[in-house]
Amino acid sequence: MELLTGEFKNTQDEKGRLSLPSKLRNELDCDRLVLTQGVDKCLWLFPPEQWKSLSSKLIEQTSLFHAKARLVQRRIIAPAQEIEIDKAGRIAIPQSLRDFAGLAKECVILGLTKYIEIWDADEYRRYLEDNESVFLEAAEELGGLML
């Protein structure tokens, strides 16, 4: 797998299927992915090896006896579902995950190097608008970052 990057817009069909952009599909070396709830109001889509690494770390580095750890495990690991990329390059998003992310017809698909985010287009626009000042502060803090 190379780098999963790019911002794309696609339309979800009436059956909850969404076409993955060919640029992202071409970077994946698998036909099955793991889809789960993201931290924000979006979905996270992982290649199996990335999901295995993340979920293992979440389990190994947290304790069953800490309420916050259990909450994170329940929100990230429990709703995860393995999904298949069909011959047309689409994924079928389960209804429970569509409901969580508020996915309507228009979706934004973001490649973020090792995973993919799926957003409702209106929700993503609101998220960017609501967080513009936070982004500018964060970018300023990265001022010493050298290329």
NUZAMAR-451053 format. One record per residue (C-alpha): residue number from 0; x negated, y, z. Coordinates in Angstrom, 3 decimals, m for minus. Each point is the difference from the previous one (the first is absolute). Example, Ala and Ser with C-alpha at 12.3 -4.5 7.8 and 13.67 -1.06 7.14 Angstrom:
2
(0 (m12.300 m4.500 7.800))
(1 (m1.370 3.440 m0.660))
This chain:
147
(0 (0.000 0.000 0.000))
(1 (m1.273 3.437 m0.937))
(2 (1.518 3.205 1.339))
(3 (3.759 0.296 0.217))
(4 (0.444 3.722 m0.637))
(5 (2.488 2.307 m1.660))
(6 (3.400 1.608 0.497))
(7 (2.859 m1.335 m2.099))
(8 (3.750 0.458 m0.241))
(9 (2.312 m2.861 m0.878))
(10 (3.685 m0.765 0.187))
(11 (1.345 m2.781 2.177))
(12 (2.691 m2.058 m1.730))
(13 (3.404 m0.948 1.444))
(14 (m1.446 m3.295 1.319))
(15 (m2.737 1.759 1.984))
(16 (m2.756 m0.878 m2.451))
(17 (m2.806 2.453 m0.622))
(18 (m2.598 m0.175 m2.761))
(19 (m3.555 0.271 1.216))
(20 (m2.043 2.250 m2.283))
(21 (m2.263 m1.999 m2.301))
(22 (m3.067 1.917 1.249))
(23 (0.619 m1.381 3.495))
(24 (1.028 m3.480 m1.183))
(25 (m3.193 m0.265 m2.038))
(26 (m2.071 0.598 3.144))
(27 (1.732 m2.781 1.930))
(28 (m1.351 m3.518 m0.328))
(29 (3.160 m1.643 1.299))
(30 (3.681 m0.396 m0.843))
(31 (1.212 0.071 3.604))
(32 (m0.157 2.939 2.383))
(33 (1.075 0.752 3.563))
(34 (2.519 2.801 0.525))
(35 (0.735 1.548 3.394))
(36 (1.115 3.167 1.760))
(37 (m2.540 2.800 0.022))
(38 (m0.725 2.354 2.869))
(39 (1.759 2.856 m1.800))
(40 (3.345 m0.476 m1.736))
(41 (m1.564 m2.031 m2.799))
(42 (m0.882 m3.589 m0.830))
(43 (m3.488 m1.461 m0.043))
(44 (m0.926 m2.555 m2.648))
(45 (m3.137 m2.079 0.508))
(46 (m1.911 m2.591 m1.984))
(47 (m0.017 m3.187 2.123))
(48 (m3.649 0.297 1.085))
(49 (0.476 3.592 1.176))
(50 (3.183 m0.946 1.869))
(51 (m1.708 m2.945 1.690))
(52 (m2.810 2.276 1.166))
(53 (2.344 2.708 1.332))
(54 (2.474 m2.320 1.713))
(55 (m2.809 m2.037 1.593))
(56 (m1.599 3.162 1.385))
(57 (3.346 1.214 1.341))
(58 (0.530 m3.268 1.844))
(59 (m3.589 m0.502 1.188))
(60 (m0.603 3.557 1.184))
(61 (3.246 0.480 1.896))
(62 (1.551 m1.643 3.001))
(63 (3.395 m1.589 0.299))
(64 (0.182 1.609 3.398))
(65 (m0.091 3.587 m1.298))
(66 (3.341 1.444 m1.080))
(67 (m1.517 2.274 m2.668))
(68 (m1.911 m2.910 m1.535))
(69 (3.160 m2.110 m0.169))
(70 (1.855 2.898 m1.608))
(71 (m2.657 0.403 m2.701))
(72 (m0.013 m3.758 m0.652))
(73 (3.795 m0.032 m0.271))
(74 (0.063 2.963 m2.366))
(75 (m2.864 m1.080 m2.270))
(76 (m0.359 m3.785 0.159))
(77 (3.529 m1.270 0.669))
(78 (1.731 1.599 m3.021))
(79 (m2.759 m1.053 m2.416))
(80 (1.141 m2.117 m2.931))
(81 (m1.929 m1.695 m2.752))
(82 (1.299 1.057 m3.388))
(83 (m0.831 m1.027 m3.538))
(84 (m0.845 2.155 m2.989))
(85 (2.278 m1.323 m2.758))
(86 (m0.948 m0.415 m3.656))
(87 (1.298 3.518 m0.740))
(88 (m2.303 1.491 2.674))
(89 (2.802 0.673 2.483))
(90 (0.313 m0.651 3.705))
(91 (3.331 m0.635 1.724))
(92 (0.203 2.102 3.157))
(93 (2.097 m1.649 2.725))
(94 (3.026 1.999 1.131))
(95 (m1.261 0.384 3.589))
(96 (m3.189 1.654 m1.240))
(97 (1.882 2.185 m2.507))
(98 (2.192 1.169 2.876))
(99 (m2.991 0.755 2.238))
(100 (m1.664 2.197 m2.648))
(101 (3.274 1.500 m1.225))
(102 (m0.830 m1.025 m3.560))
(103 (2.493 1.373 m2.487))
(104 (m0.514 m0.167 m3.750))
(105 (m3.146 2.091 m0.536))
(106 (m3.139 m1.228 1.758))
(107 (m3.593 1.177 0.343))
(108 (m2.718 m2.651 m0.012))
(109 (m3.384 0.969 1.446))
(110 (m3.190 m2.003 m0.410))
(111 (m2.106 0.533 3.136))
(112 (m3.124 m2.024 m0.782))
(113 (0.821 m3.236 1.848))
(114 (3.786 0.189 0.192))
(115 (3.010 1.616 m1.650))
(116 (2.690 2.223 1.496))
(117 (3.559 0.157 m1.327))
(118 (2.103 3.073 0.812))
(119 (3.412 1.292 m0.908))
(120 (m0.872 2.947 m2.302))
(121 (2.011 2.580 1.973))
(122 (m1.347 m1.248 3.327))
(123 (m3.581 0.224 m1.281))
(124 (0.536 3.568 m1.240))
(125 (1.404 0.987 3.431))
(126 (m2.900 m1.752 1.752))
(127 (m2.556 1.968 m2.043))
(128 (1.810 3.292 0.566))
(129 (0.419 m0.605 3.748))
(130 (m3.660 m0.935 0.432))
(131 (m1.741 2.579 m2.195))
(132 (m1.413 1.958 2.960))
(133 (m1.214 m3.226 1.663))
(134 (m1.688 m0.986 m3.266))
(135 (m1.762 3.366 m0.264))
(136 (m1.268 m0.322 3.595))
(137 (m1.197 m3.563 m0.625))
(138 (m1.739 1.035 m3.220))
(139 (m1.719 2.853 1.855))
(140 (m1.249 m2.455 2.633))
(141 (m1.576 m2.050 m2.788))
(142 (m1.987 3.028 m1.146))
(143 (m3.313 m1.628 0.933))
(144 (0.736 m3.092 m2.097))
(145 (m2.768 m0.381 m2.572))
(146 (0.457 m1.781 m3.298))
